[in-house]
């Protein structure tokens, strides 16, 4: 498939090959590897998870994009 034949739009920094590589990585990851990766992400203190009502999500995304 040629680059121009791909109907998908990708975020900046991603292309079809990178997405396919990510899919392959996660599809071939063992349960133990997936758990270890999730636990490592949970222990990392550089990010946080926040629960937001779905109807407020667009506004939250706009605020984050603005750097507020």
NORVENUR-V144068 format. One record per residue. N is the residue number from 1. RES is the residue in three letters. PSI is psi as a letter, one per 40 degrees, with the letter a starting at -180 (999 if undefined). OMEGA is omega in whole degrees, -180 to 180 (NA if undefined). D_FIRST is the distance of its C-alpha to the first C-alpha in whole Angstrom. Layout:
BEGIN
n=<N & N>
res=<RES & RES>
psi=<PSI & PSI>
omega=<OMEGA & OMEGA>
d_first=<D_FIRST & D_FIRST>
END
This chain:
BEGIN
n=<1 & 2 & 3 & 4 & 5 & 6 & 7 & 8 & 9 & 10 & 11 & 12 & 13 & 14 & 15 & 16 & 17 & 18 & 19 & 20 & 21 & 22 & 23 & 24 & 25 & 26 & 27 & 28 & 29 & 30 & 31 & 32 & 33 & 34 & 35 & 36 & 37 & 38 & 39 & 40 & 41 & 42 & 43 & 44 & 45 & 46 & 47 & 48 & 49 & 50 & 51 & 52 & 53 & 54 & 55 & 56 & 57 & 58 & 59 & 60 & 61 & 62 & 63 & 64 & 65 & 66 & 67 & 68>
res=<UNK & UNK & UNK & UNK & UNK & UNK & UNK & UNK & UNK & UNK & UNK & UNK & UNK & UNK & UNK & UNK & UNK & UNK & UNK & UNK & UNK & UNK & UNK & UNK & UNK & UNK & UNK & UNK & UNK & UNK & UNK & UNK & UNK & UNK & UNK & UNK & UNK & UNK & UNK & UNK & UNK & UNK & UNK & UNK & UNK & UNK & UNK & UNK & UNK & UNK & UNK & UNK & UNK & UNK & UNK & UNK & UNK & UNK & UNK & UNK & UNK & UNK & UNK & UNK & UNK & UNK & UNK & UNK>
psi=<h & i & d & e & e & h & e & i & h & i & i & h & e & i & i & d & d & d & d & d & d & d & d & d & d & d & d & e & h & i & d & d & d & d & d & d & d & d & d & d & d & d & d & h & e & e & i & i & h & h & h & h & h & d & e & e & d & d & d & d & d & d & d & d & d & e & f & 999>
omega=<177 & 180 & -178 & 180 & -178 & -178 & -177 & 172 & -176 & 174 & 179 & 179 & 178 & 173 & -176 & -178 & -180 & 179 & 178 & 177 & 178 & 179 & 180 & -180 & -176 & 177 & -179 & -180 & 178 & 177 & -180 & 178 & 180 & 179 & 179 & 179 & 179 & 179 & 178 & 179 & 180 & -180 & -179 & -176 & 180 & 179 & 179 & 176 & -180 & 178 & -177 & 175 & -175 & -176 & 177 & -175 & 178 & 179 & 179 & 178 & 179 & 178 & 179 & -180 & 179 & -179 & -179 & NA>
d_first=<0 & 4 & 7 & 8 & 6 & 7 & 11 & 12 & 15 & 16 & 19 & 20 & 20 & 17 & 13 & 10 & 11 & 15 & 15 & 13 & 16 & 19 & 18 & 18 & 21 & 23 & 22 & 24 & 27 & 30 & 32 & 35 & 32 & 31 & 35 & 35 & 33 & 34 & 38 & 37 & 35 & 38 & 41 & 39 & 41 & 39 & 37 & 39 & 38 & 39 & 39 & 39 & 40 & 36 & 38 & 39 & 35 & 34 & 37 & 37 & 33 & 35 & 37 & 35 & 33 & 36 & 38 & 41>
END
